[in-house]
Amino acid sequence: LRALEAETDLKPDFTAGHSLGEFAALVCAGALDLGEAVKIVRQRGTFMQDAVPVGVGTMAAIMGLDQETLEAICRDAAEGEICSPANFNSPGQVVIAGHTGAINRACELAKSQGAKRALPLPVSAPFHCSLMSPAGEKLDEVLAESTIHSLNIPVISNVEAKENSDASRVKELLVKQVSAPVLWDQSVVRMAESGVETFFEIGPGKVLTGLIKRIAKGKETANVQDLKSLQGIAG
């Protein structure tokens, strides 16, 4: 981000990040200082890891089902346990999270109802579901001692998939994000409908760029992850 700012005169109209990336988006918008963001992120990771014993919860990627069908599958598979959508990544690609048994049942139900794929993910915890509530409570305590500055750019929050420019809401949205689904699909749609024509993904890899191409077809995308890609934009 700093290299892109130094080498170009690009001024974003919105900024957004997927899960952990929302902290980077807030740094980009001036709401968080980089040093403080790093400290918060490290504690957040510890809280989320400690919230659920290893093996008790997991996540799975479900491909090829609409949101309504998948939500019904999660309800049927729960059987008194937690099972819910965690990441709405793009049309037909949703990650679910919850208790391991419930997620396994949901995968079988999804396959029986026409899912193209239903794959358990090699993750260490069931992120972005209600099992993460204890982590959210601890994060709330950390954020209470953190300084949030005025936002120079609206940030599209994961929780609401709409722009926020109110510094007083940042902490609340970050706490909710820990145990709420990441509305990435809806966030990209919101930006596209608000007039965004070009999306820049900053950081290693092109995962979000790939998702954006499926969500906002026809929009320009670019990834900045090394000197070569930076020079291609600054050119």
PEZIPE-V673425 format. One record per residue. RES is the residue in three letters. NEAR is the number of other C-alpha atoms within 10 Angstrom. Layout:
((RES	NEAR) (RES	NEAR))
This chain:
((LEU	14) (ARG	7) (ALA	11) (LEU	17) (GLU	12) (ALA	10) (GLU	13) (THR	13) (ASP	9) (LEU	11) (LYS	8) (PRO	15) (ASP	14) (PHE	19) (THR	21) (ALA	26) (GLY	21) (HIS	18) (SER	21) (LEU	15) (GLY	15) (GLU	19) (PHE	22) (ALA	24) (ALA	23) (LEU	27) (VAL	20) (CYS	23) (ALA	23) (GLY	16) (ALA	24) (LEU	23) (ASP	18) (LEU	15) (GLY	9) (GLU	13) (ALA	17) (VAL	14) (LYS	11) (ILE	16) (VAL	16) (ARG	10) (GLN	15) (ARG	21) (GLY	13) (THR	12) (PHE	20) (MET	24) (GLN	17) (ASP	14) (ALA	18) (VAL	20) (PRO	10) (VAL	13) (GLY	12) (VAL	13) (GLY	22) (THR	25) (MET	29) (ALA	25) (ALA	20) (ILE	24) (MET	21) (GLY	18) (LEU	20) (ASP	14) (GLN	15) (GLU	8) (THR	11) (LEU	24) (GLU	17) (ALA	13) (ILE	20) (CYS	24) (ARG	16) (ASP	15) (ALA	23) (ALA	19) (GLU	12) (GLY	10) (GLU	15) (ILE	21) (CYS	32) (SER	28) (PRO	24) (ALA	25) (ASN	25) (PHE	20) (ASN	23) (SER	22) (PRO	16) (GLY	18) (GLN	20) (VAL	25) (VAL	24) (ILE	29) (ALA	30) (GLY	29) (HIS	23) (THR	21) (GLY	17) (ALA	23) (ILE	29) (ASN	21) (ARG	17) (ALA	28) (CYS	23) (GLU	15) (LEU	18) (ALA	24) (LYS	17) (SER	10) (GLN	14) (GLY	12) (ALA	18) (LYS	15) (ARG	16) (ALA	24) (LEU	17) (PRO	18) (LEU	15) (PRO	9) (VAL	13) (SER	16) (ALA	25) (PRO	31) (PHE	29) (HIS	26) (CYS	24) (SER	21) (LEU	23) (MET	24) (SER	20) (PRO	17) (ALA	23) (GLY	23) (GLU	14) (LYS	16) (LEU	24) (ASP	18) (GLU	11) (VAL	15) (LEU	16) (ALA	11) (GLU	8) (SER	15) (THR	14) (ILE	19) (HIS	17) (SER	14) (LEU	19) (ASN	15) (ILE	20) (PRO	19) (VAL	25) (ILE	26) (SER	26) (ASN	30) (VAL	20) (GLU	18) (ALA	20) (LYS	18) (GLU	19) (ASN	18) (SER	16) (ASP	13) (ALA	15) (SER	12) (ARG	11) (VAL	20) (LYS	18) (GLU	14) (LEU	16) (LEU	22) (VAL	21) (LYS	21) (GLN	25) (VAL	29) (SER	22) (ALA	23) (PRO	25) (VAL	28) (LEU	25) (TRP	27) (ASP	23) (GLN	20) (SER	26) (VAL	24) (VAL	17) (ARG	17) (MET	22) (ALA	18) (GLU	11) (SER	12) (GLY	9) (VAL	17) (GLU	13) (THR	13) (PHE	22) (PHE	15) (GLU	20) (ILE	20) (GLY	12) (PRO	10) (GLY	13) (LYS	15) (VAL	10) (LEU	20) (THR	18) (GLY	13) (LEU	18) (ILE	25) (LYS	16) (ARG	16) (ILE	20) (ALA	21) (LYS	10) (GLY	11) (LYS	14) (GLU	14) (THR	16) (ALA	16) (ASN	20) (VAL	21) (GLN	16) (ASP	13) (LEU	10) (LYS	10) (SER	13) (LEU	18) (GLN	13) (GLY	11) (ILE	15) (ALA	14) (GLY	8))
